[in-house]
């Protein structure tokens, strides 16, 4: 968290996510474990009443206070901009249309505050995509909604951890739709976005990128599929001509081992589970979801709403702590550009 010298800068914002998921609990647990010398806590965009009830239920010693944009932060307290007042009728793990509307509103307000300079960046707690849609927000997920709110056309989802970073050419698509989404343009675009993010947001002067193949054994010279020869390899060659240190396509069953061993700074993956399975094997508790290509800084926890354990005192704030820490790093790196 901020040092005393940085205390005059805008705080980070945290959106509460689904009010009946584990978002409220991980926020409270994360803030409760901050060192006493921390000079500025982040601002939460959510529901102060829900957070107070969660703190009381789970006996988490965090003081919750109301906050308005532009107002000074109350010291050693959870400052909350309340966009909802959902009342006592909520049931942990049982989302409603009202909770879907609320979680969408938190995201909208968080983006607006960052754009206005009231917040330095945004960290998001988990939402339910289906409940978000029921609340009137028709987006496949956080990433696409944030891109729309920021009017960003070239954006990407990176999963970032200390040992492995991955980006995805296709994200939330049915597996049968993936081959059609793997075009030379899409792969080259992802190489470019990933390289730029590593250079600017992660301060890697010369990013080393690996590109995974789509098929087993990267197609085995066309025996198991032609996408590597027809699409991916030409995109990698174009990336090299553009000045990126990029190699591939590599067989998907070996490329992640190379990256974890330190040969590459990130792996460009062809589809969601190709990248997320190895990533979560390594970073299930401390992984961070970063949206690349936005004019604002946005990181997120790398887990869902966990409705099955909501309100039971079992949620782990490690991913939220990692997301906040990484957001601070990215904010600092962008300020140096």
PyMOL commands that set and color helices and strands:
alter all, ss='L'
color gray80, all
select helices_A, chain A and resi 4-6+23-32+48-58+97-115+129-134+142-150+175-181+184-200+216-219+227-241+252-260+272-283+318-335
alter helices_A, ss='H'
color red, helices_A
select strands_A, chain A and resi 13-15+43-46+64-66+78-82+122-124+156-160+165-168+208-212+245-250+266-269+288-292+298-301
alter strands_A, ss='S'
color yellow, strands_A
deselect
rebuild
show_as cartoon
